């Protein structure tokens, strides 16, 4: 066979392969026009082979700048082959996703002559990939964007550094109860209905509505106009989701709570935004549900501090960071007529000051000497201690410390018979054997039970009978005195108290507001008649409570006494003992020693 025959045979085989190939093929000249195309490519694009001849490739595809640069390198001969993923245009208008391999064909002298494109249709694989990707970033129940897509869009919003951003984070109130009572199928229907309402109302505005998991949803405002837009949106969400739902033949009422955060993008992060929105949502629910709350940095700082105190409280107790101070409790039964014979101070009939009052006891008050926050008063950490259970070891430590100091005072000043009053929390009755603890501490410190007074709030002792009630009777049988603290702010059930082993009522300081000095100044603001009525009412309430307590065999202690006038009126009402800044603030144990030391 001569050369001409060999070339002809080769060309015949190439054309047969070109024509019968299962993938699309085309020869393209240096001017980007198709010279030849095979039937597979024509069918792929919804055209005939003659339609493709002399067609410019730009009519079939959009060429990006980077792809054009690489293609020109191929035409210059700098490359022999390139591979691209391209979206071709079908004659009917839809896209055909393809993998394209373009090879350079050179002439006998090695110069670029034309290119051969081999085109593989990957549309079905692409559609499958798109479906899998959609499923990966959308919630299968509601078809809303899921948490993954939400954070992806959130990151994109943060890429615009000069924008403000807002987020409404919400969940349904009592959703678990709906699932439990009506069934999970109704719960799922409710979630779908909520998603539809949110998407129909807010997606059209350019906001992203996403399901974050469970019954939690988010509405992201990538370009916020300010806090007012977000608070209005939150109010709209609450109203929108409060309307009843018709689900599976049942009328269901559900409400939502919303946490709102709005701020400039600079200075925050996506994690900060979502964390703060979640915390704010918790505020909305704790404030009453079916409402929205706006992020408050001071409140979040307070929560952070509470968490820090909660986690460091027990280690702080072990490190000795807590101290006990003592506030004087004085007898109100004395007065100007009860002074010692050698007291040469004039008796002018004025209200008795703190130097005239007889010290009869002290209340033990715990303080936390925090290395970062300084001295913390009980209102900063006792509530946290009760929530976490740390109140049990802390309360036992306070009781032991107070009894130890009380024994030292008794040994040094045996005539004083100074009693020590210690607060007990309700949780100490339920989480520990408080009777055994008290007995052990009294035994180890040798402090007389008759000089120990234990204070409890009304709510701790006036609930249903059980362990606290049994413990009270056991403590009273030991000789310990029982006092009800902040009396008048809770149940105030004197009939119930008559059946309890209670010895002392401590009147809450709010009853003394009408006993204050500066009547003229108050009357000028509130009016003389109004002030006089308030003053008279407070005095009558205190007088009635004292008389009832005395009738039940109880003594009465007034808390929060801040002036001599208040002390004088309390004495006139028959109050037995008192404490407050007028008589002395809480002080170290050494200062109590000074008060007990006889004056020379």
C-alpha positions as CSV (number, residue, x, y, z in Angstrom):
1,X,0.0,0.0,0.0
2,X,1.5,3.4,-1.0
3,X,1.4,6.6,1.2
4,X,-1.7,8.0,-0.4
5,X,-3.7,4.9,0.2
6,X,-2.4,4.8,3.8
7,X,-3.5,8.4,4.4
8,X,-6.9,7.7,2.9
9,X,-7.4,4.7,5.1
10,X,-6.4,6.6,8.1
11,X,-8.8,9.4,7.3
12,X,-11.6,7.0,6.7
13,X,-11.0,5.4,10.1
14,X,-10.9,8.8,11.8
15,X,-14.1,10.0,10.1
16,X,-15.9,6.7,11.1
17,X,-14.7,7.1,14.7
18,X,-15.7,10.8,14.6
19,X,-19.1,10.2,13.2
20,X,-20.0,7.1,15.3
21,X,-18.5,8.3,18.6
22,X,-20.8,8.1,21.6
23,X,-19.6,11.5,22.9
24,X,-19.9,14.9,21.2
25,X,-17.0,15.9,19.0
26,X,-16.2,19.0,16.9
27,X,-13.3,20.4,14.9
28,X,-12.8,24.2,15.5
29,X,-10.7,26.6,13.4
30,X,-8.4,29.3,14.8
31,X,-11.3,31.8,14.5
32,X,-13.5,29.8,16.9
33,X,-15.9,28.5,14.2
34,X,-16.9,24.9,14.0
35,X,-15.5,23.1,10.9
36,X,-17.1,19.7,11.6
37,X,-19.4,18.2,14.3
38,X,-20.6,14.7,14.9
39,X,-24.2,13.6,15.4
40,X,-23.7,13.0,19.1
41,X,-22.8,16.6,19.7
42,X,-25.8,17.8,17.5
43,X,-28.2,15.6,19.5
44,X,-26.7,16.8,22.7
45,X,-27.5,20.4,21.8
46,X,-30.9,19.7,20.1
47,X,-29.5,20.7,16.7
48,X,-28.6,19.0,13.4
49,X,-25.0,18.6,12.2
50,X,-25.5,21.2,9.3
51,X,-26.8,23.7,11.9
52,X,-23.5,23.5,13.8
53,X,-21.1,23.9,10.8
54,X,-19.6,27.4,10.7
55,X,-21.3,28.3,14.0
56,X,-19.2,30.4,16.3
57,X,-18.6,28.7,19.6
58,X,-19.7,31.8,21.5
59,X,-23.2,31.0,20.3
60,X,-23.1,27.7,22.3
61,X,-21.3,28.8,25.4
62,X,-20.2,31.7,27.5
63,X,-16.5,32.1,27.8
64,X,-15.1,33.4,31.0
65,X,-11.9,35.4,31.0
66,X,-9.8,32.7,32.7
67,X,-11.0,30.0,30.3
68,X,-10.3,32.3,27.3
69,X,-6.8,32.9,28.5
70,X,-6.0,29.2,28.7
71,X,-7.7,28.5,25.3
72,X,-5.5,31.2,23.7
73,X,-2.4,29.5,25.2
74,X,-3.6,26.3,23.4
75,X,-4.0,28.1,20.1
76,X,-0.5,29.6,20.3
77,X,0.9,26.1,20.8
78,X,1.9,26.7,24.5
79,X,-0.4,23.8,25.5
80,X,-1.4,20.6,23.8
81,X,-4.6,19.9,25.8
82,X,-7.0,21.6,28.2
83,X,-10.0,20.3,30.2
84,X,-12.9,22.4,31.2
85,X,-16.4,22.1,32.7
86,X,-18.7,24.1,30.6
87,X,-22.4,24.9,30.4
88,X,-23.6,24.7,26.8
89,X,-26.8,26.1,25.4
90,X,-29.4,23.7,24.2
91,X,-31.6,24.8,21.3
92,X,-34.6,24.8,23.6
93,X,-32.9,27.2,26.1
94,X,-32.0,24.9,28.9
95,X,-28.4,24.3,30.0
96,X,-26.3,21.2,29.2
97,X,-23.5,20.7,31.6
98,X,-20.5,19.1,30.0
99,X,-16.9,18.1,30.5
100,X,-14.9,19.3,27.5
101,X,-11.4,18.2,26.5
102,X,-9.8,20.3,23.8
103,X,-6.7,19.0,22.0
104,X,-4.5,21.0,19.6
105,X,-4.1,19.6,16.1
106,X,-0.9,20.7,14.3
107,X,0.1,20.6,10.6
108,X,3.0,18.7,9.1
109,X,5.4,21.5,10.2
110,X,4.1,21.5,13.8
111,X,2.1,24.7,13.5
112,X,-1.3,24.9,15.3
113,X,-4.0,24.2,12.7
114,X,-7.3,23.6,14.5
115,X,-8.6,22.1,17.7
116,X,-10.5,18.9,18.4
117,X,-13.2,19.2,21.2
118,X,-14.6,16.1,22.9
119,X,-17.7,16.9,24.8
120,X,-19.2,14.6,27.5
121,X,-22.7,15.3,28.8
122,X,-22.7,15.3,32.6
123,X,-26.0,17.0,33.1
124,X,-27.6,14.1,34.9
125,X,-24.6,13.7,37.3
126,X,-24.7,17.5,37.8
127,X,-28.4,17.4,38.6
128,X,-27.8,14.5,41.0
129,X,-25.0,16.5,42.7
130,X,-27.2,19.6,42.9
131,X,-30.0,17.5,44.5
132,X,-27.5,16.1,47.0
133,X,-26.2,19.6,47.7
134,X,-29.7,21.0,48.1
135,X,-30.5,18.2,50.5
136,X,-27.3,18.9,52.4
137,X,-28.2,22.5,53.0
138,X,-31.9,22.4,53.4
139,X,-34.2,21.0,56.1
140,X,-36.0,17.9,54.8
141,X,-39.2,18.7,56.7
142,X,-39.7,22.4,56.0
143,X,-37.5,22.8,52.9
144,X,-36.0,25.9,54.5
145,X,-32.3,26.5,54.5
146,X,-30.7,24.6,57.3
147,X,-28.1,25.6,59.9
148,X,-25.2,24.9,57.5
149,X,-26.6,27.1,54.7
150,X,-27.5,29.8,57.3
151,X,-23.9,30.1,58.5
152,X,-22.7,30.1,55.0
153,X,-25.0,33.0,54.1
154,X,-24.1,34.7,57.4
155,X,-20.4,34.5,56.5
156,X,-21.2,36.0,53.2
157,X,-23.1,38.9,54.8
158,X,-20.1,39.5,57.1
159,X,-17.9,39.9,54.0
160,X,-19.5,43.3,53.4
161,X,-17.6,45.1,56.2
162,X,-19.4,48.5,55.9
163,X,-22.9,47.1,56.5
164,X,-25.1,46.6,59.5
165,X,-26.6,43.2,60.2
166,X,-29.6,42.0,62.1
167,X,-30.9,38.6,63.3
168,X,-34.2,37.5,64.8
169,X,-33.7,34.1,66.6
170,X,-36.9,32.4,67.6
171,X,-38.5,29.2,68.9
172,X,-42.0,28.1,69.7
173,X,-43.3,28.3,73.2
174,X,-44.4,25.0,74.7
175,X,-43.6,23.0,71.5
176,X,-42.7,19.8,73.5
177,X,-46.2,19.9,75.1
178,X,-47.8,20.0,71.6
179,X,-45.8,16.9,70.6
180,X,-46.7,15.1,73.8
181,X,-50.4,15.8,73.8
182,X,-51.3,16.0,70.0
183,X,-48.6,13.7,68.6
184,X,-45.4,14.2,66.7
185,X,-47.2,14.3,63.3
186,X,-49.1,17.4,64.5
187,X,-45.9,18.9,65.7
188,X,-44.3,18.3,62.3
189,X,-47.3,19.9,60.6
190,X,-47.0,22.9,62.9
191,X,-43.3,23.3,62.0
192,X,-44.1,23.2,58.3
193,X,-46.9,25.8,58.8
194,X,-44.6,28.1,60.7
195,X,-41.9,27.8,58.0
196,X,-44.5,28.7,55.3
197,X,-45.7,31.7,57.2
198,X,-42.1,33.0,57.8
199,X,-40.9,32.3,54.2
200,X,-44.0,33.9,52.6
201,X,-43.7,37.0,54.7
202,X,-40.0,37.6,54.9
203,X,-38.1,35.8,52.1
204,X,-39.6,38.2,49.5
205,X,-37.9,41.1,51.4
206,X,-34.5,39.7,50.8
207,X,-34.2,38.2,54.3
208,X,-33.0,34.6,54.8
209,X,-35.4,32.4,56.7
210,X,-33.8,29.2,58.1
211,X,-34.6,26.3,60.4
212,X,-31.9,26.0,62.9
213,X,-33.0,22.7,64.4
214,X,-35.9,21.5,66.4
215,X,-38.5,24.3,66.8
216,X,-35.8,27.0,66.3
217,X,-35.9,29.4,63.3
218,X,-33.8,32.4,62.3
219,X,-34.6,35.4,60.1
220,X,-31.4,37.0,58.9
221,X,-31.4,40.6,57.7
222,X,-28.0,41.0,55.8
223,X,-28.3,44.8,55.3
224,X,-30.1,46.1,58.3
225,X,-31.4,49.7,58.3
226,X,-31.0,49.9,62.1
227,X,-32.5,48.5,65.4
228,X,-35.9,49.9,64.6
229,X,-36.2,47.6,61.6
230,X,-35.3,44.5,63.6
231,X,-37.6,45.3,66.5
232,X,-40.5,45.9,64.1
233,X,-39.7,42.6,62.4
234,X,-39.6,40.8,65.7
235,X,-43.0,42.2,66.7
236,X,-44.3,41.1,63.3
237,X,-43.0,37.6,63.8
238,X,-44.7,37.3,67.2
239,X,-48.0,38.5,65.8
240,X,-47.7,36.4,62.7
241,X,-47.1,33.1,64.5
242,X,-49.7,33.7,67.2
243,X,-52.6,33.3,64.8
244,X,-54.2,29.8,65.2
245,X,-53.3,26.9,62.9
246,X,-55.6,24.3,61.3
247,X,-53.6,21.1,61.4
248,X,-54.9,17.6,60.6
249,X,-58.4,18.7,61.4
250,X,-57.4,20.3,64.7
251,X,-57.2,24.0,65.6
252,X,-53.8,24.6,67.3
253,X,-52.7,27.7,69.0
254,X,-48.9,28.3,69.3
255,X,-46.8,31.3,70.2
256,X,-43.2,32.2,69.6
257,X,-40.5,34.1,71.5
258,X,-37.9,36.1,69.7
259,X,-34.4,37.2,70.5
260,X,-33.2,40.3,68.5
261,X,-29.6,41.4,67.8
262,X,-28.7,44.3,65.5
263,X,-25.3,45.9,65.1
264,X,-22.6,47.0,62.6
265,X,-20.5,44.2,61.1
266,X,-17.2,45.7,62.2
267,X,-16.5,44.7,65.8
268,X,-18.4,41.4,65.8
269,X,-18.3,37.9,64.4
270,X,-21.0,35.4,63.1
271,X,-20.4,33.4,66.3
272,X,-21.0,36.4,68.5
273,X,-24.1,37.4,66.6
274,X,-25.8,33.9,67.0
275,X,-24.6,33.5,70.6
276,X,-26.1,36.8,71.6
277,X,-29.3,36.2,69.7
278,X,-29.7,32.8,71.5
279,X,-29.1,34.4,74.9
280,X,-31.6,37.2,74.1
281,X,-34.2,34.5,73.1
282,X,-33.8,33.0,76.6
283,X,-34.5,36.4,78.1
284,X,-37.7,36.7,76.0
285,X,-38.9,33.3,77.3
286,X,-38.0,34.0,80.9
287,X,-39.8,37.4,80.7
288,X,-43.1,35.7,79.9
289,X,-43.0,34.1,76.4
290,X,-44.9,35.2,73.3
291,X,-42.7,38.3,73.2
292,X,-39.4,39.6,71.8
293,X,-36.4,40.9,73.7
294,X,-33.6,43.1,72.3
295,X,-29.9,42.3,73.1
296,X,-28.6,44.2,76.1
297,X,-24.8,44.1,76.6
298,X,-25.1,44.8,80.3
299,X,-27.4,41.9,80.8
300,X,-25.2,39.5,78.9
301,X,-22.2,40.8,80.9
302,X,-24.2,40.1,84.1
303,X,-25.0,36.5,82.9
304,X,-21.3,36.0,82.0
305,X,-20.4,37.1,85.5
306,X,-23.0,34.8,87.1
307,X,-21.6,31.9,85.1
308,X,-18.1,32.7,86.2
309,X,-19.2,32.9,89.9
310,X,-21.1,29.7,89.6
311,X,-18.2,27.7,88.3
312,X,-15.6,29.2,90.7
313,X,-17.7,29.2,93.9
314,X,-16.7,25.8,95.3
315,X,-13.0,26.3,94.5
316,X,-13.2,29.7,96.1
317,X,-14.6,28.1,99.3
318,X,-11.7,25.7,99.4
319,X,-9.2,28.6,98.9
320,X,-10.7,30.5,101.8
321,X,-12.0,33.5,99.8
322,X,-15.2,33.7,101.9
323,X,-15.5,35.6,105.1
324,X,-18.3,36.0,107.7
325,X,-19.2,39.4,109.0
326,X,-21.7,40.1,111.8
327,X,-24.5,42.7,112.1
328,X,-25.5,43.7,115.6
329,X,-29.0,42.9,116.8
330,X,-30.1,45.1,119.7
331,X,-32.9,45.1,122.2
332,X,-35.5,47.8,121.9
333,X,-36.9,47.2,125.4
334,X,-34.4,49.7,127.0
335,X,-34.4,53.4,126.5
336,X,-33.7,56.7,128.3
337,X,-35.4,55.5,131.5
338,X,-33.2,52.4,131.7
339,X,-29.8,54.0,131.8
340,X,-27.3,53.1,134.4
341,X,-27.3,55.4,137.6
342,X,-23.8,56.6,136.8
343,X,-24.6,57.6,133.2
344,X,-24.3,61.4,133.3
345,X,-25.6,62.0,129.7
346,X,-28.6,64.4,129.7
347,X,-32.0,62.8,129.4
348,X,-33.7,65.2,126.9
349,X,-36.4,62.8,125.7
350,X,-34.8,62.4,122.3
351,X,-35.0,59.1,120.4
352,X,-32.4,56.6,121.7
353,X,-29.3,56.3,119.5
354,X,-27.2,53.2,118.9
355,X,-25.0,53.9,121.9
356,X,-28.1,53.5,124.1
357,X,-29.2,50.1,122.7
358,X,-28.2,46.9,124.4
359,X,-26.4,44.4,122.1
360,X,-28.2,41.0,122.4
361,X,-27.1,39.1,119.3
362,X,-25.6,39.2,115.8
363,X,-26.6,38.0,112.4
364,X,-23.9,36.1,110.5
365,X,-23.6,37.5,106.9
366,X,-21.2,35.8,104.4
367,X,-19.1,37.9,102.0
368,X,-17.0,36.7,99.1
369,X,-13.5,38.4,98.8
370,X,-13.3,37.8,95.0
371,X,-9.8,38.3,93.5
372,X,-11.3,40.0,90.5
373,X,-14.6,41.7,91.6
374,X,-13.6,42.6,95.2
375,X,-15.9,42.1,98.2
376,X,-19.2,40.7,97.0
377,X,-22.4,40.9,99.2
378,X,-24.7,37.9,99.5
379,X,-27.2,39.2,97.0
380,X,-24.5,38.8,94.3
381,X,-23.9,35.1,94.8
382,X,-26.4,33.4,97.3
383,X,-29.0,33.0,94.5
384,X,-26.4,31.3,92.3
385,X,-25.3,29.1,95.2
386,X,-28.9,27.9,95.7
387,X,-29.3,27.2,92.0
388,X,-26.1,25.2,91.7
389,X,-26.3,23.4,95.1
390,X,-23.1,25.1,96.4
391,X,-25.3,26.6,99.1
392,X,-25.0,23.3,101.0
393,X,-21.2,23.3,101.6
394,X,-21.2,27.1,101.8
395,X,-24.0,27.2,104.4
396,X,-22.4,24.5,106.5
397,X,-19.1,26.5,106.5
398,X,-20.9,29.7,107.5
399,X,-22.7,27.9,110.4
400,X,-19.5,26.4,111.6
401,X,-17.6,29.7,111.4
402,X,-20.4,31.6,113.2
403,X,-20.6,29.0,116.0
404,X,-16.9,29.0,116.5
405,X,-16.9,32.8,116.8
406,X,-19.9,32.7,119.1
407,X,-18.1,30.3,121.4
408,X,-15.1,32.6,121.5
409,X,-17.2,35.5,122.5
410,X,-19.0,33.5,125.2
411,X,-15.8,32.4,126.8
412,X,-14.4,35.9,126.8
413,X,-17.7,37.6,127.8
414,X,-19.8,35.0,129.6
415,X,-22.3,37.6,130.9
416,X,-23.2,38.7,127.4
417,X,-25.2,35.6,126.4
418,X,-24.8,36.9,122.8
419,X,-26.9,34.8,120.4
420,X,-25.8,34.2,116.8
421,X,-28.3,34.1,114.0
422,X,-27.5,32.2,110.8
423,X,-29.5,32.0,107.6
424,X,-30.5,28.6,106.2
425,X,-31.7,28.1,102.6
426,X,-34.5,25.8,101.7
427,X,-32.1,23.6,99.6
428,X,-30.1,22.8,102.7
429,X,-33.1,20.9,104.0
430,X,-33.6,18.9,100.9
431,X,-30.0,18.3,99.8
432,X,-28.4,17.6,103.2
433,X,-29.2,16.4,106.6
434,X,-29.3,19.8,108.2
435,X,-30.3,18.5,111.6
436,X,-27.2,16.2,111.8
437,X,-25.0,19.1,110.5
438,X,-26.3,21.5,113.2
439,X,-25.8,18.9,115.9
440,X,-22.3,18.0,114.8
441,X,-21.3,21.7,114.6
442,X,-22.7,22.5,118.0
443,X,-20.9,19.6,119.5
444,X,-17.5,20.3,117.9
445,X,-17.6,24.1,118.7
446,X,-19.2,23.6,122.1
447,X,-21.6,26.5,121.3
448,X,-24.8,26.3,123.3
449,X,-27.9,25.4,121.3
450,X,-29.9,28.1,123.2
451,X,-27.7,30.8,121.7
452,X,-28.1,29.7,118.1
453,X,-30.8,31.1,116.0
454,X,-31.5,29.8,112.5
455,X,-33.3,32.1,110.0
456,X,-35.5,30.8,107.2
457,X,-37.7,32.6,104.7
458,X,-41.5,32.1,104.8
459,X,-41.4,30.2,101.5
460,X,-39.0,27.7,102.9
461,X,-41.2,26.6,105.8
462,X,-44.8,27.4,104.7
463,X,-44.9,24.9,101.8
464,X,-46.3,21.3,102.1
465,X,-45.4,19.3,105.1
466,X,-42.3,17.0,104.7
467,X,-38.6,17.1,105.4
468,X,-38.3,20.8,106.2
469,X,-41.1,20.6,108.8
470,X,-39.7,17.5,110.4
471,X,-36.2,19.2,110.5
472,X,-37.7,22.3,112.2
473,X,-39.2,20.3,115.0
474,X,-36.0,18.4,115.5
475,X,-33.9,21.6,115.6
476,X,-36.4,23.2,118.1
477,X,-36.2,20.1,120.2
478,X,-32.4,20.6,120.4
479,X,-33.0,24.0,121.9
480,X,-32.2,26.0,118.7
481,X,-34.3,29.1,118.1
482,X,-36.1,29.4,114.7
483,X,-36.7,32.8,113.1
484,X,-38.8,33.6,110.0
485,X,-36.9,36.1,107.9
486,X,-38.4,38.9,105.7
487,X,-41.8,38.3,107.3
488,X,-44.6,40.0,105.4
489,X,-43.2,39.5,101.9
490,X,-44.6,35.9,101.4
491,X,-47.5,34.0,102.7
492,X,-47.7,35.9,106.0
493,X,-49.9,33.1,107.4
494,X,-49.9,33.6,111.2
495,X,-52.4,30.8,111.7
496,X,-49.9,28.4,110.0
497,X,-47.0,29.8,112.0
498,X,-48.9,28.9,115.2
499,X,-48.4,25.2,114.4
500,X,-44.7,25.6,113.7
501,X,-41.8,25.6,116.2
502,X,-41.1,29.2,115.4
503,X,-39.8,31.7,118.0
504,X,-39.0,34.9,116.2
505,X,-40.6,36.9,113.3
506,X,-38.2,39.3,111.4
507,X,-40.2,42.1,109.9
508,X,-39.1,43.1,106.4
509,X,-37.6,46.5,106.1
510,X,-40.3,47.6,103.6
511,X,-42.6,48.1,106.6
512,X,-40.4,50.9,107.9
513,X,-40.7,53.2,104.8
514,X,-43.3,55.3,106.5
515,X,-41.2,55.5,109.7
516,X,-38.6,57.7,108.0
517,X,-37.3,61.1,108.9
518,X,-37.7,64.1,106.6
519,X,-41.5,64.2,106.7
520,X,-41.6,67.7,105.5
521,X,-39.7,66.9,102.4
522,X,-41.7,63.9,101.6
523,X,-45.0,65.7,102.2
524,X,-43.9,68.5,99.9
525,X,-43.7,66.0,97.1
526,X,-46.5,63.5,97.9
527,X,-48.8,66.0,99.8
528,X,-49.2,66.2,103.6
529,X,-52.4,64.1,103.6
530,X,-51.0,61.3,101.5
531,X,-47.7,61.1,103.5
532,X,-49.6,61.1,106.8
533,X,-51.9,58.3,105.6
534,X,-48.9,56.2,104.5
535,X,-47.1,56.8,107.8
536,X,-50.2,56.0,109.8
537,X,-50.8,52.8,107.8
538,X,-47.3,51.6,108.2
539,X,-47.4,52.1,112.0
540,X,-50.7,50.3,112.2
541,X,-49.5,47.4,110.2
542,X,-46.4,47.0,112.4
543,X,-48.4,47.4,115.6
544,X,-50.9,44.8,114.4
545,X,-48.2,42.3,113.4
546,X,-46.3,42.8,116.7
547,X,-49.5,42.3,118.8
548,X,-50.4,39.1,116.8
549,X,-46.9,37.7,117.1
550,X,-46.9,38.4,120.9
551,X,-50.2,36.7,121.2
552,X,-48.7,33.6,119.6
553,X,-45.7,33.8,122.0
554,X,-43.3,35.0,119.3
555,X,-40.8,37.9,119.6
556,X,-40.4,40.4,116.8
557,X,-37.2,41.7,115.2
558,X,-37.3,44.7,112.8
559,X,-34.8,44.8,109.9
560,X,-33.5,47.7,108.0
561,X,-33.6,50.3,110.8
562,X,-31.8,53.4,109.5
563,X,-32.7,56.2,112.0
564,X,-33.3,57.0,115.6
565,X,-36.9,58.0,114.7
566,X,-37.6,54.6,113.3
567,X,-36.1,52.9,116.3
568,X,-38.2,55.0,118.7
569,X,-41.4,54.3,116.8
570,X,-40.7,50.6,116.7
571,X,-40.1,50.6,120.4
572,X,-43.4,52.3,120.9
573,X,-45.1,49.7,118.8
574,X,-43.7,47.0,121.1
575,X,-41.0,45.6,118.8
576,X,-38.5,43.5,120.7
577,X,-35.3,43.7,118.8
578,X,-33.9,45.5,115.7
579,X,-31.0,45.6,113.4
580,X,-29.9,48.0,110.6
581,X,-27.4,50.7,109.7
582,X,-28.6,52.9,112.6
583,X,-27.2,50.4,115.1
584,X,-24.3,49.1,113.0
585,X,-23.4,47.7,109.6
586,X,-22.0,44.2,109.2
587,X,-18.5,44.1,110.7
588,X,-15.7,41.6,111.3
589,X,-15.7,39.4,114.4
590,X,-13.0,41.6,116.0
591,X,-15.3,44.6,115.9
592,X,-17.9,42.6,117.8
593,X,-15.3,42.1,120.5
594,X,-14.9,45.8,120.8
595,X,-18.6,46.3,121.2
596,X,-18.7,43.7,124.0
597,X,-15.7,45.1,125.8
598,X,-17.0,47.2,128.8
599,X,-16.5,50.9,128.4
600,X,-14.0,52.4,130.9
